[in-house]
Amino acid sequence: MVADSQCSHSTEWRALVREAIFETNDNEIAMRISAAEKAVVQRMHELYHGTGIDVEGEREALDDALYALRAWKIALENKTRAA
């Protein structure tokens, strides 16, 4: 049962990141980014004590996702300021 829960958490953050990056409704983007960031950080905390190749690969993917979300957030803020 724990493995199912961990598998669900490892895919949930990925779906939220995709939703944030591909959101086209300007009124929804900030909310999607925030939800994805929270899910990524939560998953990072869950993996903090984990070890192994799978954990390291997911940690790297989490770092990349957080970087992309923050870049998207900055771009959105700049767009809002320019408008």
Residue, then its C-alpha position, 0 to 999 in steps of 0.5 A: m500500500v505504501a508503494d502505491s501511495q509513493c507512486s501516486h505522489s511521484t506522478e501527481w506533481r508531474a501532472l500538476v507541473r504539466e498543467a501549469i506549463f501548458e495552461t493558456n488561461d491567463n487567469e489560471i496560470a498563477m494558481r496552477i504554478s502555485a499548486a505545482e510548486k507546492a506539490v514539487v516541494q512536498r515531494m522533495h520533502e518526502l524524498y529527503h531521506g530516500t536513497g537509490i537510483d530511482v530517488e536520485g532521478e526523481r530528485e533531479a526531475l523535481d529540481d528541473a521542474l521547480y526551476a521551470l516553474r519559477a522561470w514561468k512565474i517570473a515571465l508571467e510577472n514580467k508580462t503583468r508588469a509590462a501590460 
